[in-house]
């Protein structure tokens, strides 16, 4: 599993960094409240727990997902995009007229061992 971002998402992230500071994090929502939206928070306001897995970074911003969701999606690559719309209630994209959106691609797992 890996995470990447479109130019549109990177541009929105740059805007958010200018307005809210450089220390941010992403957390992929597990489906409660704001659906399965990738949420962007000030790093000091979101506590990363033992059950969170770091997938990588988007322009220097760490991207996390809960381990339970990671297990369900571990063969899926995520691409974070930004589209017109209302952001997640607590996410920093809210109020910008754009929102982060996760697009996914299932990766084929090949077992080369023969039984």
N, C-alpha and C positions, 0 to 999 in steps of 0.2 A: 504494500500500500504506500502510495506517495501522494503528496499534495503539491499542486502548482497553481498559478493564477494567470488570468488573462490581463491584457494591458488595461482594460476597463477597470478591473478590480484593483490593480496596482495604482491607477490614477486616483481612485476613490480613497485608497489607503493613504496615499500621499497627502490628500486634502485633510483627512482625519488626523494624521500626524501633525500637520500645521496647526490645526485647531485644538488638539487635545494633548500634544506632547509626543515624544518619541517612544516612551515606554508603554507599549500596547501588547495585547495577546489576542489570539483567536481561539475560540472553543467551538467545536462543532456540536450544535444542539442535538440532543437525543430524541427530539420529537415532542417534547412537552411545551406548551404555551406558544412558542413561535415556530412550531413545526420542526423542520430539520434544517433550519437556517444556520449558517456559520455566523457566530456572534463575535464582535470585536469589542474589547473592554480595555480600560486603563489597567495596566499590569498590577498596580497596587490595590485595585479594587476587586480583583478576582483571585480567589485562592485555588491554586492548582493542588490537587490531592494525589494520594498514592494510586488512585484508580484512573488517573489520566495518563494517556500515552501521547508523547510528542511525535508528530508525524514529520515535522520539518519546519521550515520558515518560509514566509512570504515577505520578500523585501526586508528581511531582518526581524520580522514579527513572528514569534513562535506560534505554531498551530497545534492545538491539542484536541484529542477526542477521548471520550470515556472508554475504558478498557472493554466493557461489555459491548459497546457499539463497534469498537475496533474488531472484536472477534467476529461479529456478524459481517463486517465490511472489509476484512483483511485482504481480500482478493480484488479490491476495488481501488482504482486510482481516482482521486478527487481533483477537480479543477474548480477553483473559486472564481466566480465571475461577478460583475456588478451590472445590474439592470435597473430600469426605471421602476419605482415603487416605494413602498413604505418599509423601512428597516425594522428589525426586531425591536420589541418594546424597550429593552435595556441595552441594545447594541448601539455603538457610536455611529453607525450608518443611519440611524433613525433621524429624520429631520433634514436629510440631505436631498431628498427626492429620488434617491437611488438606494438599492439594497444589495447586500452580498447574497449570492446564490451558489449553492453547491451543485455542480454537474458531476456525474460519475460515469466511469467506464469499468466494466467488469473485466478483470484480467484472467486469461485462461491459465489454469494450473495444469501442467502436464506431469504425469507420473511416469518417469522413464523406467521404473523397475517393472520387470515382468514377473508375474506370479507363476 
